[in-house]
Amino acid sequence: MEYGYSILMGFFSAGILLYAMLMALTKNYNILPARARVSVKPKNPRKYMTQLSKVVALVALAPALSALAGLWNMAAAIIVLIAGGVVFIWLGTKLMRDVD
């Protein structure tokens, strides 16, 4: 299967984007895993969930870009996945700093 990596990363990215969409639409703090709910107690859970859904959607771009690069070259796909993950997580931390 020549495009197996790209298909897998595409499905993985789509799943993460669906989770981000669910968080953004419901703004339900209970969607988070139990460990996250215990460790983070925001003052405004609805605002926190909105910002977190943006960050999760941003991080989902790394495997999506890697899937596209995987159609061209596998080594480039791995580099895009790692570099994209680092950059998008760094940008996500910048977005979450303003949430109380």
C-alpha positions in Angstrom: 0.0 0.0 0.0 1.8 3.0 -1.3 -0.2 5.7 0.4 -0.9 3.9 3.7 0.9 6.5 5.8 -0.9 9.4 4.2 -4.3 7.7 4.6 -3.6 6.9 8.3 -2.4 10.4 9.1 -5.4 11.8 7.3 -7.8 9.8 9.4 -5.8 10.6 12.5 -6.0 14.3 11.7 -9.7 14.1 10.9 -10.3 12.4 14.3 -8.5 15.1 16.2 -10.4 17.8 14.2 -13.7 16.2 15.0 -12.8 16.2 18.7 -11.9 19.9 18.5 -15.1 20.6 16.7 -17.1 18.8 19.4 -15.3 20.7 22.1 -16.0 24.0 20.3 -19.6 23.3 19.8 -20.5 22.0 23.2 -18.1 23.9 25.4 -18.6 21.1 27.8 -15.7 20.8 30.3 -16.6 17.2 31.0 -15.5 16.2 27.5 -11.9 16.4 28.7 -10.2 13.3 30.2 -10.5 12.9 33.9 -6.8 13.6 34.5 -7.1 16.9 32.7 -10.2 17.9 34.6 -8.4 17.2 37.9 -5.2 19.1 37.0 -6.8 22.2 35.4 -9.5 24.2 37.2 -10.3 27.2 35.0 -12.3 30.1 36.3 -14.3 30.3 33.1 -14.7 26.7 31.7 -16.6 27.8 28.6 -13.8 30.3 27.5 -11.2 27.7 28.3 -12.9 25.0 26.2 -13.2 27.5 23.3 -9.5 28.3 23.4 -8.5 24.7 23.9 -10.6 23.6 20.9 -8.6 26.1 18.8 -5.4 24.7 20.1 -6.4 21.1 19.4 -7.5 22.0 15.9 -4.2 23.8 15.3 -2.2 20.8 16.5 -4.3 18.6 14.2 -2.7 20.4 11.3 0.7 18.6 11.8 -0.5 15.2 10.8 -2.6 16.7 8.0 0.4 18.4 6.5 2.4 15.3 7.1 -0.2 13.3 5.2 0.1 15.7 2.2 3.9 15.5 2.4 3.7 11.7 2.5 2.2 11.6 -0.9 5.4 13.1 -2.2 8.2 11.7 0.0 8.2 9.6 3.2 11.3 11.3 4.7 9.7 14.7 4.2 6.5 13.5 5.8 8.3 12.5 9.0 10.2 15.8 9.1 6.9 17.7 8.5 5.2 15.7 11.3 7.9 16.4 13.9 8.6 20.0 12.9 4.9 20.8 12.5 4.1 19.2 15.9 6.8 21.3 17.6 5.7 24.6 15.9 1.9 24.0 16.4 2.3 23.0 20.1 4.5 26.1 20.6 1.8 28.3 19.0 -0.9 26.5 21.1 0.9 27.4 24.3 0.9 31.1 23.2 -2.9 30.9 22.6 -3.5 29.3 26.0 -1.6 31.9 28.1 -4.5 34.4 28.0 -7.1 32.0 29.4 -7.7 32.2 33.1 
